[in-house]
Amino acid sequence: MADTIDIRIYYEDTDCGGVVYYGKYLGFLERARTDFLERRGIRILDLMNEGTFFVVVSVDIRYHKPARYADIITIHTEIEEITVASITFAHKLYLNNPETKISTAKTSLAIVGTEMKPKRIPKDMIEALRA
């Protein structure tokens, strides 16, 4: 099941030509993933307090068209794969219109403990992610 969020592009997100700087997309994807998790009752702060952390292990972004200052982009986020200790998210970014795809991305996260060693994803979290 996909979730969507809208993000307004501010001047700080752009280069001198008013086009969104490519590195800013990482922050947009982070917001989308955090929102996706929170909507399913998976609170990042609670996990951190319990000694469980998400770490990004890979990101693959394809830029199809530019987003610019003052645009509203919509990010569709869904789970592509869940393994014993990782989650891969698929993202599609649109320019305020599902007809204009501006970017696609995949982000893989590992679940680790306080010593940064892989940790098994709890069953209740897997159920919440698949809901």
N, C-alpha and C positions, 0 to 999 in steps of 0.2 A: 504494500500500500504506500503510495507516494504522498508526501507532504509538500506544501508550497509555502514560500515566504516571498514577500516583496521587499526589495532593497532600493532605496533612493540613492542615486549617485551624487555625491557632494564634490565640490571643487578639490578637496583634499585627496580624493580618489583618482584624480586625473593627472596626466602629464601636461606640459605647457601647451599642447594642442587641444586640450579638452577631452582627450580620449582616456578611458580608464587604463591606468598603469597595470601591466600584466600581473604583477605581484599582489595587487589588491584582491584578486580573485580568490586567493587562499583564505583571506579573512572572511570573504563572503561565504565560501564553502563551510568554514568553521561555524559561522552563525547558523547556516542551514542545518548542519549536523546537530548542533546543540539544541536547536528548536525541535528537530525530529525526535531526539532522545527525550527531551523534557515533556513533549506531548504524550509520550508513552509512559510517563511516570518515572523515567530514569534521570534522577537528579545528579548532575556532575559533582556538585558540592558534597552531597551525601557520600558518593563513591570516594571522593578524595579524602574525606574524613575517615572512611573505612580502610584506607590504604590501597584503593584501586584507582588506576589511572588509564586513560586512553592516550596512546602515543601514535602519531602518524608515521607509518613505515613506507608508504609510497603515495604519490599523487601523479595522475596523468591528466593533463588539461589540453584540450584542443580549442583554439580560438577560431570561430567561424566568421564573426562580424564584430566590429567594435561597439562598445557601449560608450556613451559620452556624458559629460556633465549634465545634470538635471534629469537624466533618464530614470525610469523606474524599471528595474529588472526583476523578473520572477524566477525563482530557483525551485525546481522540482527535485526532490530528494527521495530516494528509496534504497532499500537494502538490496544489494546484488548477491552477497554471499555472507554466510556466517559459518565460521569454523570453530574449533574448540577454544581458540584464544584470539580470534580476530574477526573483524567486521569490515566488509567492503561496501562502501556507499557509491551509488551512481547518481550523478547530478546532471540536469539539463537546465541551462540558463536561457531565458527568453527575454526579448526586449518588449516588455509590456504588451505582448501579443504572442500567442503560441505559434503563430506562423513565422516569426522571426527568431530562429535559434541563433544565439550569439556564442554559445560555448557548451561543451560537454566535458565532464570530468569524472574520474573515478578516484576515490580516496580509500586506502586501506589503513585500518587502525588496529594496533595490537593492544590487548588488555594486559597490563602489568601491575605488579605489586610495588611496594615501597623500595625494593632493591632493584627495580627495573627488569625483573625476570618475568617471562610470560606467565599468565594466570588464567585458569579455566574460567570461561564465562559462566556465571551462575544460571541455573535453569530458569529461574523467574525472569531474568533479564532476557534470555532467549525468547521466552514466551511473550514478553512485552514487545520485543522487536518484531516478532512475527504477527502480532495482533493487527 
